[in-house]
Amino acid sequence: LAWYVLNVAYNIYCKKVLNVCPLPWTFAVLQLGMGILYLAPQWLSGIRGIPKPSKENLAALTKVAAFHGLGQLATVTAMGLGSVSFVNVVKALEPVFTACITLVVMRKNMPWQVWLSMLPVCGGVAMASAGELSFTWGCFICAMISNTLYATRGVLSKASMDMADPGENMSAENTFAVVTLIAFAFCLPAALILEGAKIPAGLAAVAAAGVSNTVFAQMVVITGLLYYTYNEMAFLVLGSVAPVTQSVGNTVKRVVVIVAAAVAFQTPMTMTGIAGSAIAIAGVLLYSVVRGMYPDAPAKKAA
C-alpha cells in the first residue's frame, strides 16, 4: 500500500512541478540527487552500513546507473510533454522492450506463448495513442525511449547480480542507492548544458504562476524524496515476492497511477483511449500470468 501511495504522490507532484516550471531535465536530475537527503542521515548514524562496492561491481553498476539516469530524464520529459496517465499507458510496453533486448543482448529467447501474450499490450497502447486527446509525438517518443533505457537497465542489473564479490554492505537498498547517486553525477552535466541557461526564465515562470520560492523549493524536495522512497520501496517489495506476484503488483500499481492522475488533473479521455488503456493493462496482466506458466527457452549459442 505504501508503495502505491508513494508512487501516485510522486507522479502527481512531479507533474505539478513541471506545470509550474517546465525544466524536465533539471528536475529529473534533482530527483536523482535528492536521495542523499534520505541516505546521508542513515549512513552517518550507522543505521545503514556505508556501501563499499568492489571494483568489478562498481564498473557493472556504473553501466546500470547510466541507463537508470537517462531513463529518468526521458520519463520526466515525457511527463512534461503529455498527461501522466498517457505516459503510464505507454510505459506498459516495457516488458516487450525487455524481452526484445534480452533476446538481442543476452541471446535468451522466450516461449512463443509469452511472445503471443504481448500482442494485447501493443494493440492497447496503439488504441490509447489514437484516442489520446492531448497526444504529442514528443511525449510518445520520450516514453518509448524511457522503455528502451529502463529495459536495458533491467537486463544489465540481472547480469550484475551474478558476480562473486559485490563488495561490503551491498544490500539491495544500498545497491539501489549507489546506482541512483552515480546516475545523478552522470546526468548532472547534461542537464546544466541543456537547461542551465533556462533556469532564470523557469524561476520567472514560477513567480508568474503565483508560487513563492519557498513553496516551490518544498515541492521540488518533496518530489525528489517521493521519487527515491517509492523506488526503494518497490525494490524491497518486489524482491520479497514471487515473479508473477511482482508483475501483478506492477500492473495494479499502474492502474492506480493512471486513474489517480486522471482524477487529479481532470484529464479528458475518449472511449477509444479508455478501451486502449484497459486492453494494454489487461495485456500486461496476461503477460505476467503466461510468463509464470512457461519457463524460458534455452539461450542461443553464439556462432
ZADO-1210 file (C-alpha; in nm, 4 decimals, padded with zeros to 6 digits):
<atoms>
<atom x="00.0000" y="00.0000" z="00.0000" code="LEU" pos="1"/>
<atom x="00.2823" y="00.2404" z="00.0887" code="ALA" pos="2"/>
<atom x="00.4455" y="00.1670" z="-00.2474" code="TRP" pos="3"/>
<atom x="00.1245" y="00.2603" z="-00.4302" code="TYR" pos="4"/>
<atom x="00.0682" y="00.5761" z="-00.2261" code="VAL" pos="5"/>
<atom x="00.4263" y="00.6977" z="-00.2748" code="LEU" pos="6"/>
<atom x="00.4135" y="00.6244" z="-00.6479" code="ASN" pos="7"/>
<atom x="00.0844" y="00.8083" z="-00.7004" code="VAL" pos="8"/>
<atom x="00.2044" y="01.1036" z="-00.4933" code="ALA" pos="9"/>
<atom x="00.5293" y="01.1212" z="-00.6928" code="TYR" pos="10"/>
<atom x="00.3539" y="01.1230" z="-01.0302" code="ASN" pos="11"/>
<atom x="00.1100" y="01.3939" z="-00.9244" code="ILE" pos="12"/>
<atom x="00.3705" y="01.6138" z="-00.7529" code="TYR" pos="13"/>
<atom x="00.6141" y="01.5765" z="-01.0427" code="CYS" pos="14"/>
<atom x="00.3515" y="01.6894" z="-01.2942" code="LYS" pos="15"/>
<atom x="00.2564" y="01.9847" z="-01.0728" code="LYS" pos="16"/>
<atom x="00.6206" y="02.0955" z="-01.0593" code="VAL" pos="17"/>
<atom x="00.6539" y="02.0653" z="-01.4375" code="LEU" pos="18"/>
<atom x="00.3318" y="02.2609" z="-01.4897" code="ASN" pos="19"/>
<atom x="00.4777" y="02.5493" z="-01.2911" code="VAL" pos="20"/>
<atom x="00.8344" y="02.5316" z="-01.4229" code="CYS" pos="21"/>
<atom x="00.8883" y="02.3313" z="-01.7463" code="PRO" pos="22"/>
<atom x="01.2513" y="02.2258" z="-01.6958" code="LEU" pos="23"/>
<atom x="01.2252" y="01.8436" z="-01.7104" code="PRO" pos="24"/>
<atom x="01.5954" y="01.7607" z="-01.7253" code="TRP" pos="25"/>
<atom x="01.6727" y="01.9854" z="-01.4291" code="THR" pos="26"/>
<atom x="01.4030" y="01.8288" z="-01.2132" code="PHE" pos="27"/>
<atom x="01.4864" y="01.4750" z="-01.3237" code="ALA" pos="28"/>
<atom x="01.8462" y="01.5242" z="-01.2098" code="VAL" pos="29"/>
<atom x="01.7397" y="01.6894" z="-00.8845" code="LEU" pos="30"/>
<atom x="01.5147" y="01.3912" z="-00.8144" code="GLN" pos="31"/>
<atom x="01.8094" y="01.1566" z="-00.8631" code="LEU" pos="32"/>
<atom x="02.0267" y="01.3598" z="-00.6269" code="GLY" pos="33"/>
<atom x="01.7627" y="01.4263" z="-00.3625" code="MET" pos="34"/>
<atom x="01.8057" y="01.0742" z="-00.2301" code="GLY" pos="35"/>
<atom x="02.1169" y="01.1913" z="-00.0448" code="ILE" pos="36"/>
<atom x="01.8875" y="01.3764" z="00.1999" code="LEU" pos="37"/>
<atom x="01.7300" y="01.0403" z="00.2812" code="TYR" pos="38"/>
<atom x="02.0524" y="00.8361" z="00.2763" code="LEU" pos="39"/>
<atom x="02.3106" y="01.0577" z="00.4486" code="ALA" pos="40"/>
<atom x="02.1500" y="01.0535" z="00.7972" code="PRO" pos="41"/>
<atom x="02.1232" y="00.6723" z="00.7827" code="GLN" pos="42"/>
<atom x="02.4832" y="00.6235" z="00.6713" code="TRP" pos="43"/>
<atom x="02.6270" y="00.8778" z="00.9171" code="LEU" pos="44"/>
<atom x="02.4274" y="00.7427" z="01.2132" code="SER" pos="45"/>
<atom x="02.5168" y="00.3810" z="01.1377" code="GLY" pos="46"/>
<atom x="02.1544" y="00.2753" z="01.0837" code="ILE" pos="47"/>
<atom x="02.2623" y="00.1601" z="00.7397" code="ARG" pos="48"/>
<atom x="02.6156" y="00.0475" z="00.6542" code="GLY" pos="49"/>
<atom x="02.8072" y="00.2656" z="00.4097" code="ILE" pos="50"/>
<atom x="02.8249" y="00.0810" z="00.0752" code="PRO" pos="51"/>
<atom x="03.1688" y="-00.0175" z="-00.0497" code="LYS" pos="52"/>
<atom x="03.1245" y="-00.1878" z="-00.3884" code="PRO" pos="53"/>
<atom x="03.4086" y="-00.3940" z="-00.5280" code="SER" pos="54"/>
<atom x="03.5905" y="-00.2610" z="-00.8332" code="LYS" pos="55"/>
<atom x="03.4160" y="-00.5160" z="-01.0543" code="GLU" pos="56"/>
<atom x="03.0732" y="-00.4376" z="-00.9099" code="ASN" pos="57"/>
<atom x="03.1276" y="-00.0613" z="-00.9336" code="LEU" pos="58"/>
<atom x="03.2064" y="-00.0962" z="-01.3037" code="ALA" pos="59"/>
<atom x="02.8900" y="-00.3011" z="-01.3572" code="ALA" pos="60"/>
<atom x="02.6730" y="-00.0645" z="-01.1519" code="LEU" pos="61"/>
<atom x="02.8080" y="00.2366" z="-01.3416" code="THR" pos="62"/>
<atom x="02.6654" y="00.0912" z="-01.6629" code="LYS" pos="63"/>
<atom x="02.3324" y="00.0276" z="-01.4894" code="VAL" pos="64"/>
<atom x="02.3363" y="00.3819" z="-01.3473" code="ALA" pos="65"/>
<atom x="02.3873" y="00.5387" z="-01.6903" code="ALA" pos="66"/>
<atom x="02.0706" y="00.3752" z="-01.8246" code="PHE" pos="67"/>
<atom x="01.8865" y="00.4447" z="-01.4976" code="HIS" pos="68"/>
<atom x="01.9660" y="00.8155" z="-01.5159" code="GLY" pos="69"/>
<atom x="01.8881" y="00.8523" z="-01.8856" code="LEU" pos="70"/>
<atom x="01.5630" y="00.6601" z="-01.8329" code="GLY" pos="71"/>
<atom x="01.4631" y="00.9067" z="-01.5630" code="GLN" pos="72"/>
<atom x="01.5424" y="01.2002" z="-01.7923" code="LEU" pos="73"/>
<atom x="01.3260" y="01.0509" z="-02.0682" code="ALA" pos="74"/>
<atom x="01.0377" y="00.9721" z="-01.8307" code="THR" pos="75"/>
<atom x="01.0207" y="01.3186" z="-01.6747" code="VAL" pos="76"/>
<atom x="01.0487" y="01.4785" z="-02.0193" code="THR" pos="77"/>
<atom x="00.7545" y="01.2656" z="-02.1370" code="ALA" pos="78"/>
<atom x="00.5527" y="01.3723" z="-01.8321" code="MET" pos="79"/>
<atom x="00.6242" y="01.7356" z="-01.9154" code="GLY" pos="80"/>
<atom x="00.5026" y="01.6919" z="-02.2734" code="LEU" pos="81"/>
<atom x="00.1855" y="01.4900" z="-02.2087" code="GLY" pos="82"/>
<atom x="-00.0532" y="01.3600" z="-01.9467" code="SER" pos="83"/>
<atom x="00.0668" y="01.1381" z="-01.6626" code="VAL" pos="84"/>
<atom x="-00.1997" y="00.8811" z="-01.7463" code="SER" pos="85"/>
<atom x="-00.0914" y="00.8504" z="-02.1097" code="PHE" pos="86"/>
<atom x="00.2772" y="00.8210" z="-02.0174" code="VAL" pos="87"/>
<atom x="00.1952" y="00.5318" z="-01.7845" code="ASN" pos="88"/>
<atom x="-00.0084" y="00.3589" z="-02.0546" code="VAL" pos="89"/>
<atom x="00.2837" y="00.3786" z="-02.2995" code="VAL" pos="90"/>
<atom x="00.5209" y="00.2549" z="-02.0307" code="LYS" pos="91"/>
<atom x="00.3100" y="-00.0605" z="-02.0060" code="ALA" pos="92"/>
<atom x="00.5138" y="-00.1680" z="-02.3118" code="LEU" pos="93"/>
<atom x="00.8299" y="-00.2044" z="-02.1022" code="GLU" pos="94"/>
<atom x="00.8022" y="-00.5879" z="-02.0764" code="PRO" pos="95"/>
<atom x="00.8011" y="-00.6047" z="-02.4572" code="VAL" pos="96"/>
<atom x="01.1193" y="-00.3992" z="-02.4741" code="PHE" pos="97"/>
<atom x="01.2778" y="-00.6126" z="-02.2020" code="THR" pos="98"/>
<atom x="01.2006" y="-00.9316" z="-02.3945" code="ALA" pos="99"/>
<atom x="01.3459" y="-00.7906" z="-02.7174" code="CYS" pos="100"/>
<atom x="01.6618" y="-00.6580" z="-02.5529" code="ILE" pos="101"/>
<atom x="01.7120" y="-00.9839" z="-02.3629" code="THR" pos="102"/>
<atom x="01.6900" y="-01.1729" z="-02.6918" code="LEU" pos="103"/>
<atom x="01.9315" y="-00.9423" z="-02.8748" code="VAL" pos="104"/>
<atom x="02.1841" y="-00.8750" z="-02.5966" code="VAL" pos="105"/>
<atom x="02.1706" y="-01.1902" z="-02.3843" code="MET" pos="106"/>
<atom x="02.0598" y="-01.4193" z="-02.6713" code="ARG" pos="107"/>
<atom x="01.7987" y="-01.5585" z="-02.4355" code="LYS" pos="108"/>
<atom x="01.4658" y="-01.6383" z="-02.6016" code="ASN" pos="109"/>
<atom x="01.1218" y="-01.6943" z="-02.4507" code="MET" pos="110"/>
<atom x="00.8494" y="-01.9445" z="-02.5462" code="PRO" pos="111"/>
<atom x="00.6195" y="-01.8406" z="-02.8306" code="TRP" pos="112"/>
<atom x="00.3254" y="-01.8321" z="-02.5901" code="GLN" pos="113"/>
<atom x="00.4911" y="-01.5472" z="-02.3998" code="VAL" pos="114"/>
<atom x="00.5587" y="-01.3500" z="-02.7169" code="TRP" pos="115"/>
<atom x="00.1973" y="-01.4006" z="-02.8226" code="LEU" pos="116"/>
<atom x="00.0699" y="-01.2737" z="-02.4867" code="SER" pos="117"/>
<atom x="00.2340" y="-00.9372" z="-02.5550" code="MET" pos="118"/>
<atom x="00.0161" y="-00.8592" z="-02.8555" code="LEU" pos="119"/>
<atom x="-00.2730" y="-00.7167" z="-02.6472" code="PRO" pos="120"/>
<atom x="-00.0292" y="-00.4779" z="-02.4789" code="VAL" pos="121"/>
<atom x="00.0931" y="-00.3474" z="-02.8153" code="CYS" pos="122"/>
<atom x="-00.2608" y="-00.3213" z="-02.9526" code="GLY" pos="123"/>
<atom x="-00.3897" y="-00.1488" z="-02.6400" code="GLY" pos="124"/>
<atom x="-00.1142" y="00.1132" z="-02.6435" code="VAL" pos="125"/>
<atom x="-00.1842" y="00.1776" z="-03.0124" code="ALA" pos="126"/>
<atom x="-00.5554" y="00.2294" z="-02.9348" code="MET" pos="127"/>
<atom x="-00.4798" y="00.4515" z="-02.6373" code="ALA" pos="128"/>
<atom x="-00.2455" y="00.6629" z="-02.8524" code="SER" pos="129"/>
<atom x="-00.5108" y="00.7003" z="-03.1226" code="ALA" pos="130"/>
<atom x="-00.7686" y="00.8087" z="-02.8642" code="GLY" pos="131"/>
<atom x="-00.5426" y="01.0403" z="-02.6605" code="GLU" pos="132"/>
<atom x="-00.6802" y="01.3947" z="-02.6885" code="LEU" pos="133"/>
<atom x="-00.3530" y="01.5542" z="-02.5789" code="SER" pos="134"/>
<atom x="-00.1343" y="01.3220" z="-02.7880" code="PHE" pos="135"/>
<atom x="00.2042" y="01.4605" z="-02.8912" code="THR" pos="136"/>
<atom x="00.4770" y="01.2730" z="-03.0717" code="TRP" pos="137"/>
<atom x="00.7309" y="01.4216" z="-02.8322" code="GLY" pos="138"/>
<atom x="00.5601" y="01.2640" z="-02.5312" code="CYS" pos="139"/>
<atom x="00.5139" y="00.9298" z="-02.7063" code="PHE" pos="140"/>
<atom x="00.8738" y="00.9125" z="-02.8314" code="ILE" pos="141"/>
<atom x="01.0202" y="01.0088" z="-02.4920" code="CYS" pos="142"/>
<atom x="00.8072" y="00.7441" z="-02.3189" code="ALA" pos="143"/>
<atom x="00.9256" y="00.4837" z="-02.5720" code="MET" pos="144"/>
<atom x="01.2881" y="00.5899" z="-02.5195" code="ILE" pos="145"/>
<atom x="01.2276" y="00.5526" z="-02.1457" code="SER" pos="146"/>
<atom x="01.1030" y="00.1972" z="-02.2059" code="ASN" pos="147"/>
<atom x="01.4172" y="00.1141" z="-02.4027" code="THR" pos="148"/>
<atom x="01.6519" y="00.2597" z="-02.1410" code="LEU" pos="149"/>
<atom x="01.4796" y="00.1035" z="-01.8391" code="TYR" pos="150"/>
<atom x="01.4519" y="-00.2341" z="-02.0117" code="ALA" pos="151"/>
<atom x="01.8255" y="-00.2232" z="-02.0844" code="THR" pos="152"/>
<atom x="01.8899" y="-00.1251" z="-01.7239" code="ARG" pos="153"/>
<atom x="01.6916" y="-00.4292" z="-01.6097" code="GLY" pos="154"/>
<atom x="01.8901" y="-00.6653" z="-01.8317" code="VAL" pos="155"/>
<atom x="02.2221" y="-00.5197" z="-01.7109" code="LEU" pos="156"/>
<atom x="02.1051" y="-00.5348" z="-01.3481" code="SER" pos="157"/>
<atom x="02.0377" y="-00.9080" z="-01.3756" code="LYS" pos="158"/>
<atom x="02.3811" y="-00.9622" z="-01.5227" code="ALA" pos="159"/>
<atom x="02.5493" y="-00.7655" z="-01.2404" code="SER" pos="160"/>
<atom x="02.3762" y="-00.9730" z="-00.9704" code="MET" pos="161"/>
<atom x="02.5722" y="-01.2835" z="-01.0635" code="ASP" pos="162"/>
<atom x="02.9201" y="-01.1592" z="-00.9667" code="MET" pos="163"/>
<atom x="03.1055" y="-01.3356" z="-00.6855" code="ALA" pos="164"/>
<atom x="03.2329" y="-01.0285" z="-00.4960" code="ASP" pos="165"/>
<atom x="02.9808" y="-00.7409" z="-00.4816" code="PRO" pos="166"/>
<atom x="03.1725" y="-00.5626" z="-00.2023" code="GLY" pos="167"/>
<atom x="03.0841" y="-00.4600" z="00.1549" code="GLU" pos="168"/>
<atom x="02.7377" y="-00.3551" z="00.2729" code="ASN" pos="169"/>
<atom x="02.5976" y="-00.4052" z="-00.0764" code="MET" pos="170"/>
<atom x="02.2431" y="-00.4904" z="00.0261" code="SER" pos="171"/>
<atom x="01.9581" y="-00.4397" z="-00.2187" code="ALA" pos="172"/>
<atom x="01.8867" y="-00.0968" z="-00.0695" code="GLU" pos="173"/>
<atom x="02.2493" y="00.0159" z="-00.0841" code="ASN" pos="174"/>
<atom x="02.2889" y="-00.1170" z="-00.4368" code="THR" pos="175"/>
<atom x="01.9966" y="00.0996" z="-00.5467" code="PHE" pos="176"/>
<atom x="02.1469" y="00.3946" z="-00.3571" code="ALA" pos="177"/>
<atom x="02.4810" y="00.3595" z="-00.5354" code="VAL" pos="178"/>
<atom x="02.3108" y="00.3296" z="-00.8757" code="VAL" pos="179"/>
<atom x="02.0961" y="00.6388" z="-00.8132" code="THR" pos="180"/>
<atom x="02.3825" y="00.8596" z="-00.6940" code="LEU" pos="181"/>
<atom x="02.6066" y="00.7566" z="-00.9840" code="ILE" pos="182"/>
<atom x="02.3161" y="00.8341" z="-01.2180" code="ALA" pos="183"/>
<atom x="02.2902" y="01.1798" z="-01.0606" code="PHE" pos="184"/>
<atom x="02.6590" y="01.2519" z="-01.1214" code="ALA" pos="185"/>
<atom x="02.6333" y="01.1126" z="-01.4753" code="PHE" pos="186"/>
<atom x="02.3303" y="01.3205" z="-01.5791" code="CYS" pos="187"/>
<atom x="02.4084" y="01.6492" z="-01.3995" code="LEU" pos="188"/>
<atom x="02.6432" y="01.7881" z="-01.6703" code="PRO" pos="189"/>
<atom x="02.3882" y="01.7206" z="-01.9449" code="ALA" pos="190"/>
<atom x="02.1131" y="01.8974" z="-01.7505" code="ALA" pos="191"/>
<atom x="02.3356" y="02.2003" z="-01.6867" code="LEU" pos="192"/>
<atom x="02.4360" y="02.2211" z="-02.0524" code="ILE" pos="193"/>
<atom x="02.0821" y="02.1864" z="-02.1887" code="LEU" pos="194"/>
<atom x="01.8817" y="02.3796" z="-01.9293" code="GLU" pos="195"/>
<atom x="02.1292" y="02.5741" z="-01.7158" code="GLY" pos="196"/>
<atom x="02.0708" y="02.8945" z="-01.9105" code="ALA" pos="197"/>
<atom x="01.6928" y="02.8460" z="-01.8864" code="LYS" pos="198"/>
<atom x="01.6782" y="02.8359" z="-01.5054" code="ILE" pos="199"/>
<atom x="01.6243" y="03.2150" z="-01.4606" code="PRO" pos="200"/>
<atom x="01.3317" y="03.2011" z="-01.7063" code="ALA" pos="201"/>
<atom x="01.1981" y="02.8972" z="-01.5224" code="GLY" pos="202"/>
<atom x="01.2064" y="03.0793" z="-01.1892" code="LEU" pos="203"/>
<atom x="01.0322" y="03.3738" z="-01.3527" code="ALA" pos="204"/>
<atom x="00.7581" y="03.1339" z="-01.4665" code="ALA" pos="205"/>
<atom x="00.7233" y="03.0148" z="-01.1066" code="VAL" pos="206"/>
<atom x="00.6745" y="03.3733" z="-00.9881" code="ALA" pos="207"/>
<atom x="00.4276" y="03.4410" z="-01.2706" code="ALA" pos="208"/>
<atom x="00.2258" y="03.1378" z="-01.1589" code="ALA" pos="209"/>
<atom x="00.1919" y="03.2950" z="-00.8135" code="GLY" pos="210"/>
<atom x="00.4030" y="03.0300" z="-00.6380" code="VAL" pos="211"/>
<atom x="00.6556" y="03.1554" z="-00.3835" code="SER" pos="212"/>
<atom x="01.0157" y="03.0375" z="-00.3988" code="ASN" pos="213"/>
<atom x="00.9770" y="02.8696" z="-00.0590" code="THR" pos="214"/>
<atom x="00.6704" y="02.6710" z="-00.1637" code="VAL" pos="215"/>
<atom x="00.8316" y="02.5783" z="-00.4935" code="PHE" pos="216"/>
<atom x="01.1506" y="02.4605" z="-00.3192" code="ALA" pos="217"/>
<atom x="00.9377" y="02.2478" z="-00.0870" code="GLN" pos="218"/>
<atom x="00.7597" y="02.0946" z="-00.3883" code="MET" pos="219"/>
<atom x="01.0915" y="02.0080" z="-00.5521" code="VAL" pos="220"/>
<atom x="01.2314" y="01.8488" z="-00.2351" code="VAL" pos="221"/>
<atom x="00.9113" y="01.6527" z="-00.1721" code="ILE" pos="222"/>
<atom x="00.9105" y="01.5282" z="-00.5323" code="THR" pos="223"/>
<atom x="01.2710" y="01.4131" z="-00.5008" code="GLY" pos="224"/>
<atom x="01.2136" y="01.2319" z="-00.1726" code="LEU" pos="225"/>
<atom x="00.8978" y="01.0683" z="-00.3080" code="LEU" pos="226"/>
<atom x="01.0927" y="00.9514" z="-00.6144" code="TYR" pos="227"/>
<atom x="01.3660" y="00.7912" z="-00.4068" code="TYR" pos="228"/>
<atom x="01.1468" y="00.6358" z="-00.1385" code="THR" pos="229"/>
<atom x="00.8915" y="00.4868" z="-00.3814" code="TYR" pos="230"/>
<atom x="01.1711" y="00.3315" z="-00.5860" code="ASN" pos="231"/>
<atom x="01.3417" y="00.1862" z="-00.2809" code="GLU" pos="232"/>
<atom x="01.0067" y="00.0590" z="-00.1523" code="MET" pos="233"/>
<atom x="00.9444" y="-00.1078" z="-00.4894" code="ALA" pos="234"/>
<atom x="01.2933" y="-00.2590" z="-00.4771" code="PHE" pos="235"/>
<atom x="01.2210" y="-00.4133" z="-00.1361" code="LEU" pos="236"/>
<atom x="00.8631" y="-00.5237" z="-00.2067" code="VAL" pos="237"/>
<atom x="00.9342" y="-00.6755" z="-00.5461" code="LEU" pos="238"/>
<atom x="01.2402" y="-00.8541" z="-00.4149" code="GLY" pos="239"/>
<atom x="01.0405" y="-01.0355" z="-00.1467" code="SER" pos="240"/>
<atom x="00.7638" y="-01.1886" z="-00.3607" code="VAL" pos="241"/>
<atom x="00.7365" y="-01.4338" z="-00.6486" code="ALA" pos="242"/>
<atom x="00.7992" y="-01.3074" z="-01.0059" code="PRO" pos="243"/>
<atom x="00.4344" y="-01.3370" z="-01.1127" code="VAL" pos="244"/>
<atom x="00.3262" y="-01.1524" z="-00.7980" code="THR" pos="245"/>
<atom x="00.5788" y="-00.8821" z="-00.8845" code="GLN" pos="246"/>
<atom x="00.4266" y="-00.8338" z="-01.2274" code="SER" pos="247"/>
<atom x="00.0696" y="-00.8360" z="-01.0979" code="VAL" pos="248"/>
<atom x="00.1665" y="-00.5804" z="-00.8330" code="GLY" pos="249"/>
<atom x="00.3246" y="-00.3611" z="-01.1005" code="ASN" pos="250"/>
<atom x="00.0118" y="-00.3904" z="-01.3142" code="THR" pos="251"/>
<atom x="-00.2194" y="-00.2893" z="-01.0292" code="VAL" pos="252"/>
<atom x="00.0152" y="-00.0022" z="-00.9432" code="LYS" pos="253"/>
<atom x="-00.0005" y="00.1288" z="-01.2990" code="ARG" pos="254"/>
<atom x="-00.3819" y="00.1176" z="-01.2930" code="VAL" pos="255"/>
<atom x="-00.3872" y="00.3105" z="-00.9656" code="VAL" pos="256"/>
<atom x="-00.1498" y="00.5757" z="-01.1036" code="VAL" pos="257"/>
<atom x="-00.3467" y="00.6151" z="-01.4298" code="ILE" pos="258"/>
<atom x="-00.6802" y="00.6552" z="-01.2515" code="VAL" pos="259"/>
<atom x="-00.5444" y="00.8807" z="-00.9754" code="ALA" pos="260"/>
<atom x="-00.3660" y="01.1094" z="-01.2239" code="ALA" pos="261"/>
<atom x="-00.6726" y="01.1303" z="-01.4488" code="ALA" pos="262"/>
<atom x="-00.8826" y="01.2355" z="-01.1485" code="VAL" pos="263"/>
<atom x="-00.6240" y="01.4748" z="-01.0029" code="ALA" pos="264"/>
<atom x="-00.5658" y="01.6614" z="-01.3291" code="PHE" pos="265"/>
<atom x="-00.9172" y="01.6058" z="-01.4688" code="GLN" pos="266"/>
<atom x="-00.7634" y="01.4533" z="-01.7813" code="THR" pos="267"/>
<atom x="-01.0314" y="01.4098" z="-02.0522" code="PRO" pos="268"/>
<atom x="-01.0310" y="01.0618" z="-02.2060" code="MET" pos="269"/>
<atom x="-01.2173" y="00.9297" z="-02.5097" code="THR" pos="270"/>
<atom x="-01.3827" y="00.5882" z="-02.5131" code="MET" pos="271"/>
<atom x="-01.1091" y="00.4726" z="-02.7526" code="THR" pos="272"/>
<atom x="-00.8447" y="00.5926" z="-02.5090" code="GLY" pos="273"/>
<atom x="-01.0130" y="00.4253" z="-02.2123" code="ILE" pos="274"/>
<atom x="-01.0583" y="00.0984" z="-02.4035" code="ALA" pos="275"/>
<atom x="-00.6991" y="00.1038" z="-02.5255" code="GLY" pos="276"/>
<atom x="-00.5657" y="00.1722" z="-02.1758" code="SER" pos="277"/>
<atom x="-00.7757" y="-00.1125" z="-02.0327" code="ALA" pos="278"/>
<atom x="-00.6591" y="-00.3556" z="-02.3024" code="ILE" pos="279"/>
<atom x="-00.2941" y="-00.2570" z="-02.2525" code="ALA" pos="280"/>
<atom x="-00.3079" y="-00.3014" z="-01.8746" code="ILE" pos="281"/>
<atom x="-00.5021" y="-00.6292" z="-01.9048" code="ALA" pos="282"/>
<atom x="-00.2406" y="-00.7392" z="-02.1569" code="GLY" pos="283"/>
<atom x="00.0360" y="-00.6766" z="-01.9039" code="VAL" pos="284"/>
<atom x="-00.1535" y="-00.8908" z="-01.6536" code="LEU" pos="285"/>
<atom x="-00.1958" y="-01.1667" z="-01.9155" code="LEU" pos="286"/>
<atom x="00.1752" y="-01.1494" z="-01.9967" code="TYR" pos="287"/>
<atom x="00.2568" y="-01.1807" z="-01.6243" code="SER" pos="288"/>
<atom x="00.0471" y="-01.4965" z="-01.5885" code="VAL" pos="289"/>
<atom x="00.1740" y="-01.6573" z="-01.9100" code="VAL" pos="290"/>
<atom x="00.5336" y="-01.5671" z="-01.8217" code="ARG" pos="291"/>
<atom x="00.4935" y="-01.7578" z="-01.4964" code="GLY" pos="292"/>
<atom x="00.3439" y="-02.0612" z="-01.6706" code="MET" pos="293"/>
<atom x="00.6178" y="-02.1094" z="-01.9305" code="TYR" pos="294"/>
<atom x="00.9874" y="-02.1262" z="-01.8458" code="PRO" pos="295"/>
<atom x="01.2497" y="-01.9600" z="-02.0610" code="ASP" pos="296"/>
<atom x="01.3635" y="-02.1328" z="-02.3751" code="ALA" pos="297"/>
<atom x="01.7352" y="-02.2287" z="-02.3863" code="PRO" pos="298"/>
<atom x="01.9684" y="-01.9428" z="-02.4716" code="ALA" pos="299"/>
<atom x="02.1083" y="-01.9395" z="-02.8227" code="LYS" pos="300"/>
<atom x="02.4743" y="-02.0102" z="-02.8567" code="LYS" pos="301"/>
<atom x="02.6845" y="-01.7503" z="-03.0294" code="ALA" pos="302"/>
<atom x="02.8149" y="-01.8574" z="-03.3674" code="ALA" pos="303"/>
</atoms>
